[in-house]
Amino acid sequence: MTTHQLPDPASADRAGHDHTTPEDPAPDRAPDASPPPAASPRWALAALSLSVLLSSLGTSIANVGLPTLTQEFDASFHQVQWVVLAYLLALTTVIVGVGRLGDLVVRKRLLLAGILLFTLASALCGGAPTLSLLIAARVAQGLGAAAMMALTMAFVGESVPKERTGAAMGLLGTMSAIGTALGPSLGGALLSGPGWRAIFLVNVPLGIATLLLAHRHLPVDGRDPAAGRPGSGHRLDPRFDPRFDYRGTLLLALTLGAYALAMTSGSGGFGLRTAALLLVAGCGAALFVRAEARAAAPLVRPASLRDPALRASLAMSALVSTVMMATLVVGPFHLSRALGLAPAGVGAVLSVGPLVAALAGVPAGRVADRFGALRTTGAGLVAMVAGSGGLALVPAEFGVGGYLAPLVVVTAGYAVFQTANNTAVMADTDPAERGVTSGLLNLSRNLGLVTGASVMGAVFAVASGTRDVAQAGPAAVAEGTRTTFAVAALLLGLALAVLASGRSRGPGGSRSRGRRRSA
């Protein structure tokens, strides 16, 4: 059931008793508004897919231009690195708040505003005369991407039938993988042609196309937050409270910002600044929990975080993302130092992972719809454990094939897990909380990525026995790779334990079985 169908009984029972304001007729006429979205779910999914593609492309395309930017602006690598960090920090700190705001206002308008902000910020990035303005524009671009990432999954429940949720989530996962894989190659081609400004300006025509598609084909959710539950004259459920938790949003943003800075700007070490930032993050988390317990309309309801299924899904998502970052951190060094590949060969091998994830996304969604999200989630985790174990055990003498085969298993398992886990959470989420739940899922993924970049990178450096991995010998790098993926396999085993501990009430359990019985 989608949210624009909820008012149907009430509006039918109160026929002839319409005394709404000019802003109310849209929800009251939900039966008239439903057919168009249902008749064109493909175009709605096209708009959502482009939103995911743009946000993931914005993350990956800028990295390849960092060496050029150091020359263009006569800046150090540490200064230019903020072109990437600014986007990541803005995206991470506000994604939950944006998701909650999408639950309180018309979700379509907020998504359109996010796409518009992302598109305008991309144009500003392409025309930035100084590095400071470029970084500021990247912050704005990250804010727009936060709305796009937080609200696309929330819109799936309103755009496609529930029995096709898994396939839709698989498509979004595919587009995310395509954006991640396309970024470096597209960025490199644009750098060698039009120049560095083109790596940002390329988002402008794509953003305009996404904006037009979303405006034309996405349904308007039939909620009236100011009136409580759809079709009612007063608030009946605190989850529909229209007030926005500004204090909780600010505390969470500061907490996440401090944690992300601690994980990304420590240069692989654990110094005084990293410790101070982690202390700030810990204090902020404690204050956030206390504030949410006292808030009349909390950003994240404490009852939601006490739900074992949601907690398990968020924990597994963070652990799996931490492991996936290890493939991006360790892979280039192993391929170049241990296996002796040229830069072109390294890029070709690294592109296989996102390509496999892109190809596996849609089939994984159909499998989740057919066999249930719980079983599919477990299958994805088992595949990732097997692939990580292979990377930890296969000796470097097996060459590129010995590295590539288990990598394919890891990335395919990741696509299966991500699709099934997202499907399980969003299919069972109350329509009034889809935005904040989608934001929490994306947040857990982002926190896993930033944690993996720091922690797994540190594990790799320590296991290699050198302070500068770029100068380590082939044998040392191979040993570091094996140790890192042994740790990754342990983390994935922990994720399996989390899944097993909540199996009876875990993600996708009861509802997916019910769907199979009804089928």
Steps between C-alpha positions, in 0.01 A plus 500: 500500500633839409448818691290671237240222544452552874236775479273294271262357766465825687434706192249243377316493833484876523372560149305821497664616823793681346597818683873506438727790421629552144813306593310190613322376186805311376497251789118480496504415134759228546295249294525738206871563557600134536462368144765718329791391723388137485472522122860619458718339769780462248532875450485554875777243547697671222488827696602328823778307323645819355493658846705211640734507200569873543567481872741204465666661197555815705688291756732315263567735209687768694773270635668458165537876461690566824851497344385747234339726762825519697666651192205715397467673839866465608387319814621205707337159483365548853321818391364350180381189685223714648333500159414137578461531877263799481253302289525193724463697825199700378333183375564305819405765756157598365366186334289387798362850560407532133329161513295608802410827333376298204260322736357834618460693175398398150780259418494571128564871550799431721647255250455750219670766712791262564543423130485872417760584768729222378472623140563866584790408729653291220492806276664706775771235541574512130531879505680541833794746465667399829546185702302643794196563282532155346497341846198712602316393186582137577337545842183620328525210255525257793190652661304445181634145472384430857141576401534287187642199686269522801176535305546269202456180705210662685328562166519135393204414725289763325611427144490120461282217635627347823564162340752670268687689772802270478537546124475878540761501776723285282472753219598784733797295621601437140491871420707578809762247390499638145554852633789383717661308213436770240648783706873429461484403132270786401700745709824388338355544151371849583831602656691401187246684284307810613684528834425475873197730494318249280503235775254720689313655208407157364251475788304803379319346198449176693358697792259689276378174345453348846310806620260489205437126536442526874265797463297325233480141621555472875176477700411756764475317831148530636594609853390810683752527784332808646186299554653186642408174336380517141130573486466593868417833651752481784820322595444142607856374495817678619688365197302751292590797723584784256762660725862469394765411757756775439697425817533131421591575138776741605639261761503210256665710228775614739552144623523353152720784378748447785509124442542533123781752547673269749485213252600692185753764602730301726739394220477139619627581850338542839619835627373756745266659247340166415451421869345842563260462209396154616440639848280773354313238298444284810371791706279609213353152468417492871338845482305395189357190670399708802342770284301246296365337816362838612386642164128522428562425131845334484708482186545126560245339730675300776244225443625462142857441614375245750357298212735198471441461126595861421799492735625181338461640150687820584781312675540256211500784246780680687711183533457403135585852378813497716610183321419638156719804563788258562481391135540864390780578748704179466427408140708767320810430712472123465451514125782745438757402765439127555386404149694763303214630285524827310253780588275407207485141618426606857210715380363218286506249786347746747212572262398132506359526852247779435414336166414172675295688760313681223418176317393322818275774639174438312520116513570528873184705544292239320651225715411699812141537377481129424673336798475770767742765616624305803632204302639725229679718756661192653603368158668829417694501828612139454628583152693799637657285774608246238645768273687675782636167616623435149678837488662417836616152397585516129876567460629780279655238269153432361519838328214723392260209466561394858405850617217561255300181557437552874449874439214417264344281771533781758342767278220272379423409861502869589244578230277216624531606864444871438191443287343249741582701813355822358194314376437345841521830684303718259227243432412483870537871578202715591429746214537790744859398577635393162711813462682477833543121464649543154730766645612262776578228245709737290664636814606152616648436157691830494631451855618155401685644200678773695582255780633248252722759333671571832488170692560257215770728361671496839474119516657476156787734594575317825485157337735618225757594764574844358397861560477577127314226314584661167866409561438147632629198313276247322520240777411755770202630301377145434518423872312821580227404251456154650478636854257776405258260336531254787376782723229575241383137516474528879290816469269327254474205738389750764237629255374141455480465876293820518264360237471163676438656843187676377388233254150458642426872477784595268482682168267352249384214717127510553394728221698331226366160607151645495550626147619159385199326661257740338671449165 
